[in-house]
Amino acid sequence: MTVTKVIRYRTTPESADENARLVREVFAELSAARPGGFHYATLRLDDGVTFVHVATLEEGNPLEASPAFARFQGTLAARCQEGPTVADAEVVGAWGMPGLEP
């Protein structure tokens, strides 16, 4: 069963670039590990401080064993102006986005 999660939060303006840097480290690690059954994207909205993460998981969560993700999460609260909200999501439609097809 595929699970889709959406996480949204807002950083402080002075922390936004650091947040983006830490997110890129997570993606570099994922690129090296290439975990199967996992699709993940992070978006930075046009206000420059709001981030949205979308993940689909078929089995388990490879981020749980990720040192880069642990570093990202370890200081997230200090970077946030508005803490993360996590929601389960139903994919209604997707095109050209592997892992998000309904």
C-alpha positions as CSV (number, residue, x, y, z in Angstrom):
1,M,0.0,0.0,0.0
2,T,1.4,3.4,-1.0
3,V,1.1,6.2,1.6
4,T,1.4,9.8,0.6
5,K,2.4,12.5,3.2
6,V,2.5,16.2,2.8
7,I,4.5,18.3,5.3
8,R,4.4,22.1,5.3
9,Y,6.2,24.6,7.5
10,R,7.5,28.2,7.5
11,T,11.1,29.1,8.5
12,T,12.3,32.4,9.7
13,P,13.6,34.6,6.9
14,E,17.2,34.3,8.2
15,S,16.9,30.5,8.4
16,A,15.4,29.8,4.9
17,D,18.7,29.4,3.0
18,E,20.1,27.2,5.7
19,N,17.0,25.0,5.6
20,A,17.3,24.7,1.8
21,R,21.0,23.7,2.2
22,L,20.1,21.0,4.7
23,V,17.3,19.7,2.5
24,R,19.8,19.5,-0.5
25,E,22.0,17.3,1.7
26,V,19.2,14.9,2.3
27,F,18.6,14.7,-1.5
28,A,22.3,14.1,-2.1
29,E,22.2,11.2,0.3
30,L,19.1,9.8,-1.3
31,S,20.7,10.1,-4.7
32,A,23.6,8.0,-3.5
33,A,21.5,5.4,-1.7
34,R,18.7,5.2,-4.3
35,P,16.1,3.6,-2.0
36,G,13.3,1.8,-3.9
37,G,9.6,2.4,-3.3
38,F,10.2,5.9,-2.1
39,H,9.5,9.2,-3.9
40,Y,10.2,12.5,-2.3
41,A,10.1,16.2,-3.3
42,T,10.6,19.4,-1.5
43,L,9.3,22.7,-2.7
44,R,10.2,26.2,-1.6
45,L,7.2,28.5,-2.2
46,D,7.5,32.0,-3.7
47,D,7.4,33.7,-0.3
48,G,10.9,32.2,0.2
49,V,10.2,30.8,3.7
50,T,7.5,28.2,3.2
51,F,8.6,24.7,2.4
52,V,6.4,21.8,1.4
53,H,7.6,18.2,1.3
54,V,5.7,15.5,-0.5
55,A,6.6,11.8,0.1
56,T,5.2,8.6,-1.2
57,L,6.2,5.4,0.6
58,E,5.5,1.9,-0.6
59,E,7.4,0.2,2.3
60,G,9.1,1.8,5.2
61,N,10.7,5.2,5.3
62,P,14.4,5.4,4.3
63,L,14.7,8.8,6.0
64,E,14.5,7.2,9.4
65,A,18.0,5.9,8.8
66,S,19.4,9.0,7.1
67,P,22.2,10.9,8.9
68,A,21.5,14.0,6.7
69,F,17.7,13.9,7.6
70,A,18.6,13.5,11.3
71,R,20.7,16.7,11.0
72,F,17.9,18.5,9.1
73,Q,15.3,17.5,11.7
74,G,17.6,18.1,14.7
75,T,17.6,21.9,14.2
76,L,14.2,22.3,12.4
77,A,12.3,23.7,15.4
78,A,14.9,26.4,15.8
79,R,14.6,27.4,12.1
80,C,10.8,27.5,12.1
81,Q,8.5,30.4,12.5
82,E,5.5,28.1,12.0
83,G,6.1,24.4,12.9
84,P,5.5,21.5,10.5
85,T,2.0,20.2,9.9
86,V,1.8,16.7,8.5
87,A,-1.1,15.4,6.6
88,D,-1.9,12.1,4.9
89,A,-3.0,12.9,1.3
90,E,-4.9,11.2,-1.5
91,V,-3.5,11.6,-5.0
92,V,-6.4,12.7,-7.2
93,G,-4.3,13.2,-10.3
94,A,-0.7,13.3,-11.3
95,W,1.2,13.3,-14.6
96,G,4.9,12.8,-15.1
97,M,5.6,12.4,-11.4
98,P,6.8,8.9,-10.7
99,G,5.3,7.6,-7.5
100,L,2.4,10.0,-7.4
101,E,0.1,8.3,-10.0
102,P,-3.2,7.5,-8.4
